[in-house]
């Protein structure tokens, strides 16, 4: 990346670093946007799902459950049924 022949400015090295950093930032924004869309779609069908399925059936659906949600924040890890998974395994 940082070629000896390009010193002291190293345009290739700094250009690649900037490109990789910007790519990571754009991918993170895209992921956040995607999670928001998925959660919005699932939120529309929550009432229907509660009427159609029992709590146990919804729990067993895992990620396919309309009550599950995508998250980006570490405090949200585990989703809607994290407390229930701990209760069932005990």
C-alpha positions in Angstrom: 0.0 0.0 0.0 2.6 2.5 1.1 5.1 2.3 -1.7 8.7 3.4 -1.0 8.8 5.2 -4.4 5.8 7.5 -3.4 7.2 8.9 -0.2 6.7 11.3 1.5 3.0 11.8 0.3 2.0 8.1 -0.3 -1.0 8.9 -2.5 -1.8 5.2 -3.1 -1.6 4.2 0.5 -3.7 7.1 1.8 -6.1 6.8 -1.1 -6.8 3.2 -0.4 -7.1 3.9 3.3 -9.7 6.6 2.6 -11.5 4.3 0.2 -11.8 1.4 2.6 -12.9 3.7 5.4 -15.6 5.4 3.3 -16.8 1.9 2.0 -17.2 0.7 5.6 -19.1 3.9 6.5 -21.5 3.5 3.5 -22.0 -0.2 4.3 -22.9 0.6 7.9 -25.4 3.2 6.7 -26.9 0.8 4.2 -27.3 -1.9 7.0 -29.0 0.6 9.3 -31.4 1.5 6.6 -32.1 -2.1 5.8 -32.8 -3.0 9.4 -35.2 -0.1 9.7 -37.1 -1.3 6.6 -37.3 -4.9 7.8 -38.5 -3.8 11.3 -41.1 -1.5 9.8 -42.5 -4.3 7.6 -42.6 -6.7 10.6 -44.3 -4.1 12.8 -47.3 -4.0 10.5 -48.1 -7.7 11.1 -47.6 -7.9 14.8 -51.3 -7.8 15.8 -52.2 -10.3 13.1 -49.5 -12.7 14.3 -50.6 -12.5 18.0 -54.1 -13.4 16.9 -53.1 -16.2 14.7 -50.2 -17.9 16.7 -49.6 -18.8 20.4 -46.7 -17.3 22.2 -44.9 -20.6 22.1 -45.3 -20.8 18.3 -44.0 -17.3 17.9 -41.1 -18.1 20.1 -40.2 -21.2 18.0 -40.3 -19.2 14.8 -37.1 -17.5 15.8 -36.0 -14.8 13.3 -39.0 -15.6 11.1 -41.3 -14.4 13.8 -43.0 -11.0 13.2 -42.1 -10.1 16.7 -38.3 -10.4 16.2 -36.4 -7.4 15.2 -33.0 -6.5 13.7 -30.7 -4.5 15.8 -27.5 -2.6 15.6 -26.9 -1.6 19.2 -25.2 -4.0 21.7 -27.9 -3.3 24.3 -30.5 -4.8 21.9 -28.7 -8.1 21.3 -31.0 -11.0 21.8 -34.1 -9.5 20.4 -37.6 -9.6 21.8 -37.4 -13.1 23.2 -34.0 -12.9 24.9 -35.6 -13.0 28.4 -37.8 -15.9 27.4 -34.9 -17.9 26.0 -33.1 -17.6 29.3 -36.3 -18.7 31.2 -36.9 -21.7 28.9 -33.3 -22.9 29.2 -33.3 -22.7 33.0 
